Every structure is written in C-alpha cells, then in structure tokens.
C-alpha cells in the first residue's frame, strides 16, 4: 500500500459553476427521487478511533443501487436539451463502457427518454451486474480484457454506428459529457450539506472518496472548495488499480496508468487510466491519494452490514466499492505503511469523517462470500 500527499495542491476558494441548483432541481423532478440517507454511526466511530463517522448511503438511489444514476441522468438530460435548443433531434442510441454501475445508470436514463442503449462491459464482470443492465432494456456487449479495453471498444463501435457515447471518463476529443456526469454528482453533496445542517451534525474534517477514473472525487473538489475552510479530501484506490496515485506521483503530475492488474474485488474502481476531464481538478484539489488492499474492503463491508448494534444505527448494505471509504479508515487505523498519513491528517478521537457508500450489493454472490 502507498500514499502521497498532493505536491501540486493549490489552496483557494473555487467559484461555483452555477449549475448545482439546476442539477438538484432536475433530480428532484424525476419520478422516485428522494434524498438518500445520511447515517451517523457512533459505534463504528469508536471502533475506528474517531469522533464522528457519517455515511452517505447511495445503495438505494433511484432503485439502481448506486450513485451513478445522478451523473448519467444529468448528462443525458443536458445533451438532449442542448440538441433541442439547437433544433436537433436527440440521439436514437447511446453507448457506454462500464464495470457495472455506470452502465446500468446510462441504460436506466436512456429508457426514461425512450432511447436505445448499448453497454460494453468486461466479460469477467459479475453476472448479476450484467443482468441488471439487461434488465434496464440495454443491449450488453461483453469485452475480453479490462475496463479500459471496454472504453476503447465502446468509442470505436459508437463512431462506427453513429451512437452517442455517455461516458464518465474523459479522453482526447471527449471531455464535455464526462464533465456533465461529474456535475450530476453534486446532488449527493448538496443533500449531505442539508442533512448535516438539519440534524445539527458536525461538519466533516475529512471526506473519503472512491477513486476510479476520478469523476466523483472531482465533483467533491468543486463542491467543497467553494468553502473558505474546506474539509481535507482523500482519494482511495485499490492497490491493483491505482492510476490516480500513480499520476500524482509522476514528476510532472500528469495522468499515468496504474501499476496493478485491475482485478480488485472493488470492481467499480478497476480503472487503469484517469479521466482527462477529471484529472486537472483532482491535481489541484485533492489532499491525499492512497491505495489499499482488498482485505480492508471486505472488513468495511462487514462493519457496515453489522451496523452499530444499537437503535439508530441500522445495517448498511455496501458493495465492495461502496465500502471503500470506510475501508480507507480501517487501513489508516491498522496499517503500519499508512501511519505517517494518519498522523499528518490528524486523524483522531475528535475527527469527523464523511464516507460515501457509493453502491449496495450489486453482486449479491460477492456479498455472501464476504459476510460471515
């Protein structure tokens, strides 16, 4: 396991884009919208040696068990509205690459608008995730190889067939829509702010963010850096898929591929390359990048599932990627390799930490293998 405090970090308040209110209003207009729960887990906080643990639970978002619906729906809505404003028809077919959750979200958003969806996914993906995408009415194309292989295949097939790509990762010549996807995630953080204020909960000192291609973490930077005193932002990746950490460790701080095999049980984070749309934001605004072993993700899933064991601390269903933020806390508490990071963060009995449960049990078989 490795970590790096960001040598390219730039302090200062970021001017909001102005779209956040529009994003939240759009999501509120969708059938089935409701804010996802924010749990305070004092028993887990004590076990982890911190003051407060807040968990934003996305495991039931719009019935698709992941936060990804926020980004996909907003990006597709923005695209359709832009075309309508230009007097153009919406795309007939959209395509994307996925490890599971984003593909289902795109299929769900497309079905709402009466569009066809083609979703490319690694052939080794969990069967339940593939079937969930099909259940949204999409055509699924399995690809031998990694997530990054599916990204290339989706782009090639979309160009050949005149399909519109709705991806959460940006690459050369394709940056605008991934930025819209990240913009859509702002609803998650706006809800969290309102829930903290309404319940008089402490503001987070640290926010733990899943890595992947970087879209969620970029949304967090844009949200929290609007404050004069923002929380410190920590990005966590699997050891086997650490492209963001590898990039911040490069001499020029430019995107680099990860060193691992992209075979972590944290399947939603098995990404080999950073999003070019997200990376400039992460480079200036994330405090700490670190990688953890899969065993910490398993421990986090069990901790969240057990709940606090007392009234008001319900069991939380977390997939392996969903529990990554809590897994990061466990690793910081237990791993000697991360001791210096723990000390520099000031992680201790008065710290308030916000973690995001980004997915529920999107692979029920995998969850059963982890739980006792």
Protein Blocks (a to p, Z undefined) as FASTA:
>chain_A
ZZdddfkbcgdddddehlmmmmmmmmmmpghiacddddddfklmmmnopabdcdddfklg
ghlopaklmmmmmmmmmmmmmmmmnopacdfbdcdddfklmmmmmmmmmmmnopacdddd
dfkbcfklmmmmmmnopacdddeddfklmmmmmmmmmmmnopacddfbdcehiaklmmmm
mmmmmmmmmmmmmmmmmnopacdfbdcddekjolmmmmmmmmmmmpfbdcdddddddfkl
cfkmmmmmpmnlpacddfblolafblmlmcfbdcfklmmmmmmmpfbdcdddfklmmmmm
mmmmnonopghiacddddfklmmmmmmmmmmmmmmklmmmmmmnopafkbccddddfbcc
fblmlmmmmpZZ
